[in-house]
Amino acid sequence: MGPMNWIAIGAAAWVGAGVWLGLNRGGGWGRWLGAVALMLVSAAMLGHALARIGPEVLALKPKLYFMQSGGLALAFVIPALLLV
């Protein structure tokens, strides 16, 4: 298992929340915190999944990036964002 890049996970959560709230015309601090928390959990889940696969396997099979992120988005992130 490779290490998780926490700086990238935090940056992905912050940018994802900004894009989501920007598309939905912003919101108050509560909505920002909810979106950042949701994005942080989902980014950590994806970071953990990619770390478990390992950089060697990901280098050989780059389609796993799209399979992991797409599956996580369809099963967890999109339904949760519709509730925020």
Residue frames as qw, qx, qy, qz and C-alpha x, y, z in Angstrom:
[[0.000, 0.890, 0.457, 0.000, 0.00, 0.00, 0.00],
 [0.413, 0.386, -0.013, 0.825, 1.34, 3.37, -0.97],
 [0.158, -0.348, -0.462, 0.800, 1.06, 6.48, 1.21],
 [0.144, 0.817, 0.551, 0.093, -1.94, 8.78, 0.97],
 [0.317, 0.227, 0.040, 0.920, -1.19, 12.32, -0.18],
 [0.139, -0.664, -0.620, 0.393, -3.09, 14.39, 2.40],
 [0.037, -0.454, 0.091, 0.886, -2.23, 17.71, 0.77],
 [0.156, -0.022, -0.695, -0.701, -3.81, 16.55, -2.49],
 [0.197, -0.489, -0.850, 0.007, -6.83, 15.19, -0.62],
 [0.116, -0.631, -0.392, 0.659, -7.37, 18.51, 1.15],
 [0.037, 0.335, -0.336, -0.880, -6.90, 20.48, -2.06],
 [0.152, -0.202, -0.838, -0.483, -9.34, 18.22, -3.92],
 [0.160, -0.596, -0.746, 0.251, -11.93, 18.67, -1.18],
 [0.069, -0.590, -0.155, 0.789, -11.58, 22.46, -1.15],
 [0.097, 0.219, -0.528, -0.815, -11.69, 22.81, -4.94],
 [0.140, -0.306, -0.900, -0.276, -14.56, 20.34, -5.27],
 [0.098, -0.655, -0.622, 0.418, -16.64, 22.20, -2.71],
 [0.018, -0.515, 0.083, 0.853, -15.84, 25.51, -4.39],
 [0.121, 0.028, -0.716, -0.687, -16.89, 24.22, -7.80],
 [0.146, -0.455, -0.877, -0.044, -20.05, 22.64, -6.40],
 [0.091, -0.700, -0.466, 0.533, -21.12, 25.74, -4.51],
 [0.029, -0.383, 0.303, 0.872, -20.09, 27.98, -7.40],
 [0.123, -0.166, -0.803, -0.559, -22.39, 26.07, -9.71],
 [0.274, -0.606, -0.746, -0.022, -25.19, 26.32, -7.16],
 [0.015, -0.769, -0.089, -0.633, -24.71, 30.04, -6.49],
 [0.148, 0.413, -0.576, 0.690, -22.91, 29.72, -3.19],
 [0.649, -0.552, -0.503, -0.141, -24.39, 29.58, 0.26],
 [0.401, -0.845, 0.211, -0.284, -23.73, 30.42, 3.86],
 [0.025, -0.608, 0.770, -0.191, -20.94, 29.10, 6.07],
 [0.701, -0.098, 0.629, -0.322, -22.99, 26.09, 7.06],
 [0.858, 0.480, 0.096, -0.152, -23.42, 25.04, 3.47],
 [0.375, 0.753, -0.533, 0.089, -19.70, 25.60, 2.82],
 [0.306, -0.478, 0.777, -0.271, -18.69, 23.48, 5.81],
 [0.825, 0.123, 0.474, -0.282, -21.10, 20.73, 4.82],
 [0.771, 0.623, -0.112, -0.070, -19.81, 20.64, 1.26],
 [0.191, 0.717, -0.648, 0.175, -16.14, 20.72, 2.35],
 [0.534, -0.319, 0.723, -0.301, -16.75, 17.95, 4.88],
 [0.876, 0.308, 0.304, -0.211, -18.51, 15.82, 2.27],
 [0.635, 0.712, -0.297, 0.036, -15.77, 16.40, -0.28],
 [0.102, -0.665, 0.705, -0.225, -13.09, 15.67, 2.33],
 [0.729, -0.115, 0.630, -0.241, -14.65, 12.31, 3.16],
 [0.854, 0.482, 0.172, -0.094, -15.04, 11.37, -0.49],
 [0.411, 0.790, -0.445, 0.100, -11.52, 12.52, -1.41],
 [0.333, -0.536, 0.742, -0.225, -10.10, 10.53, 1.51],
 [0.847, 0.106, 0.483, -0.194, -12.02, 7.47, 0.36],
 [0.756, 0.652, -0.067, 0.013, -10.65, 7.81, -3.16],
 [0.114, 0.784, -0.583, 0.180, -7.12, 8.49, -1.87],
 [0.589, -0.346, 0.696, -0.220, -7.30, 5.39, 0.31],
 [0.885, 0.322, 0.311, -0.125, -8.58, 3.25, -2.58],
 [0.609, 0.746, -0.252, 0.099, -5.81, 4.44, -4.90],
 [0.138, -0.697, 0.666, -0.224, -3.18, 3.96, -2.18],
 [0.775, -0.141, 0.583, -0.201, -4.41, 0.40, -1.62],
 [0.854, 0.515, 0.073, -0.017, -4.09, -0.38, -5.32],
 [0.671, -0.442, 0.292, 0.518, -0.54, 0.97, -5.32],
 [0.188, 0.790, -0.257, -0.524, 1.48, 3.09, -7.72],
 [0.207, -0.283, 0.853, 0.387, 2.95, 0.07, -9.54],
 [0.326, 0.424, 0.843, 0.053, -0.45, -1.32, -10.54],
 [0.239, 0.843, 0.279, -0.394, -1.79, 2.14, -11.38],
 [0.019, -0.643, 0.510, 0.571, 1.18, 2.72, -13.69],
 [0.178, -0.036, 0.920, 0.347, 0.35, -0.50, -15.55],
 [0.012, 0.555, 0.802, 0.220, -3.42, 0.04, -15.61],
 [0.036, -0.014, -0.123, 0.992, -4.23, 3.78, -15.76],
 [0.406, -0.376, -0.535, -0.638, -7.92, 3.02, -16.41],
 [0.486, -0.410, -0.710, 0.302, -8.23, 2.16, -12.71],
 [0.093, -0.122, -0.227, 0.962, -8.13, 5.89, -11.89],
 [0.391, -0.080, -0.304, -0.865, -11.34, 6.42, -13.87],
 [0.584, -0.272, -0.741, -0.186, -12.96, 3.23, -12.62],
 [0.401, -0.308, -0.635, 0.584, -12.34, 4.08, -8.97],
 [0.020, 0.173, 0.159, -0.972, -13.30, 7.75, -9.19],
 [0.419, -0.110, -0.480, -0.763, -16.34, 7.11, -11.39],
 [0.541, -0.321, -0.777, -0.034, -17.67, 4.35, -9.16],
 [0.292, -0.324, -0.539, 0.720, -17.22, 6.44, -6.04],
 [0.142, 0.077, -0.073, -0.984, -18.88, 9.44, -7.68],
 [0.492, -0.189, -0.591, -0.610, -21.89, 7.47, -8.90],
 [0.584, -0.339, -0.734, 0.077, -22.42, 5.53, -5.67],
 [0.473, -0.509, -0.469, 0.545, -21.64, 8.14, -3.02],
 [0.240, -0.219, -0.017, 0.946, -20.66, 11.64, -4.04],
 [0.154, -0.235, -0.465, -0.840, -23.42, 12.61, -6.47],
 [0.458, -0.583, -0.641, -0.200, -26.31, 11.38, -4.26],
 [0.479, -0.510, -0.402, 0.590, -24.78, 13.06, -1.21],
 [0.180, -0.086, 0.116, 0.973, -24.23, 16.35, -3.04],
 [0.236, -0.437, -0.572, -0.652, -27.84, 16.40, -4.11],
 [0.514, -0.642, -0.561, 0.093, -28.77, 16.42, -0.42],
 [0.438, -0.300, -0.205, 0.822, -26.42, 19.28, 0.55]]
